[in-house]
Amino acid sequence: SSWSDHLRHVKLVLEAMRTHQLFLKRSKCSFGEETMAYLGHVISTAGVAMDSDKVLAVVDWPVLRTVRAVCGFLGLAGYYRKFIRDFGTIATPLTALLTKDGFLWTPAATIAFEALKKALTTAPVLQLPDFAISFIVGCDASGSGFGAVLHQGGGPIAYFSKTIAPRHASLAAYERELIGLVH
């Protein structure tokens, strides 16, 4: 990435905006920045990372004692799920606390809470996509969930994971992987 590349990209974006009659407010624009915080992410030439303020909030997050606290934590964690490999599987014991059966904190919930805190505080910097080259999607499925990673040969661009619905648990692994790919 060079200054000339940046200027070329800015020109392309501005031309596309003009073509589609979209307008910018100058006071909300930044040009020539090497790092930019945007919607809880830090975007740089290295890629996309979590905002350090959000990481600090996760480190100091107290033990979850209510359904509302679990919802709050899962809301923040879910916003950053693309940074966490196997997020859906890791979070399963916490999402189980949200059922109508009542709130019962378990050792599995403690392990999940700590695992998500660790994953959020050590999340990788996600690679920026290059639309000029092909994307690669890797899928994997287990008896409890499926996951995928989007990459372009280098580091990950995004992770995806979800627990398997009971009706899909008896499917063959390749069928569960296809479900993961479709999601």
URDASUL-V649849 format. One record per residue. N is the residue number from 1. RES is the residue in one small letter. PSI is psi as a letter, one per 40 degrees, with the letter a starting at -180 (* if undefined). OMEGA is omega in whole degrees, 0 to 359 (* if undefined). Layout:
# URDASUL-V649849
<<N;RES;PSI;OMEGA> <N;RES;PSI;OMEGA>>
This chain:
# URDASUL-V649849
<<1;s;h;179> <2;s;i;178> <3;w;d;180> <4;s;d;175> <5;d;d;180> <6;h;d;180> <7;l;d;178> <8;r;d;179> <9;h;d;179> <10;v;d;180> <11;k;d;179> <12;l;d;180> <13;v;d;181> <14;l;d;177> <15;e;d;179> <16;a;d;179> <17;m;d;178> <18;r;d;180> <19;t;d;183> <20;h;e;178> <21;q;f;175> <22;l;i;186> <23;f;i;180> <24;l;i;173> <25;k;h;187> <26;r;d;183> <27;s;e;180> <28;k;e;182> <29;c;i;174> <30;s;h;179> <31;f;i;176> <32;g;e;180> <33;e;i;176> <34;e;d;179> <35;t;i;181> <36;m;h;174> <37;a;h;183> <38;y;h;177> <39;l;f;177> <40;g;e;179> <41;h;i;173> <42;v;h;183> <43;i;h;180> <44;s;a;177> <45;t;d;178> <46;a;d;181> <47;g;a;182> <48;v;h;179> <49;a;i;175> <50;m;i;176> <51;d;h;184> <52;s;d;177> <53;d;d;179> <54;k;d;178> <55;v;d;178> <56;l;d;178> <57;a;d;180> <58;v;d;180> <59;v;d;184> <60;d;e;184> <61;w;h;180> <62;p;i;178> <63;v;h;183> <64;l;h;184> <65;r;e;181> <66;t;i;176> <67;v;d;180> <68;r;d;179> <69;a;d;178> <70;v;d;179> <71;c;d;180> <72;g;d;180> <73;f;d;179> <74;l;d;176> <75;g;d;178> <76;l;d;181> <77;a;d;180> <78;g;d;178> <79;y;d;181> <80;y;e;184> <81;r;d;181> <82;k;e;177> <83;f;e;191> <84;i;h;176> <85;r;h;178> <86;d;f;181> <87;f;d;183> <88;g;d;180> <89;t;d;180> <90;i;d;185> <91;a;e;185> <92;t;d;180> <93;p;d;178> <94;l;d;178> <95;t;d;177> <96;a;d;179> <97;l;e;184> <98;l;e;180> <99;t;i;181> <100;k;e;182> <101;d;e;181> <102;g;i;183> <103;f;h;177> <104;l;h;180> <105;w;h;184> <106;t;i;174> <107;p;d;178> <108;a;d;178> <109;a;d;177> <110;t;d;179> <111;i;d;180> <112;a;d;180> <113;f;d;180> <114;e;d;179> <115;a;d;178> <116;l;d;177> <117;k;d;180> <118;k;d;181> <119;a;d;180> <120;l;d;182> <121;t;e;178> <122;t;f;183> <123;a;i;180> <124;p;i;169> <125;v;h;181> <126;l;h;180> <127;q;i;174> <128;l;h;181> <129;p;i;174> <130;d;h;186> <131;f;e;178> <132;a;e;179> <133;i;i;184> <134;s;i;174> <135;f;i;177> <136;i;h;177> <137;v;h;175> <138;g;h;181> <139;c;i;175> <140;d;i;180> <141;a;i;175> <142;s;a;179> <143;g;e;184> <144;s;e;182> <145;g;i;175> <146;f;i;181> <147;g;i;179> <148;a;i;173> <149;v;h;176> <150;l;h;179> <151;h;i;179> <152;q;f;179> <153;g;d;177> <154;g;b;178> <155;g;i;181> <156;p;i;172> <157;i;d;178> <158;a;i;173> <159;y;i;174> <160;f;h;173> <161;s;i;181> <162;k;i;175> <163;t;i;181> <164;i;h;174> <165;a;i;181> <166;p;d;181> <167;r;e;180> <168;h;e;185> <169;a;d;183> <170;s;e;180> <171;l;i;176> <172;a;i;183> <173;a;d;181> <174;y;d;177> <175;e;d;177> <176;r;d;178> <177;e;d;177> <178;l;d;176> <179;i;d;177> <180;g;d;179> <181;l;d;180> <182;v;d;180> <183;h;*;*>>
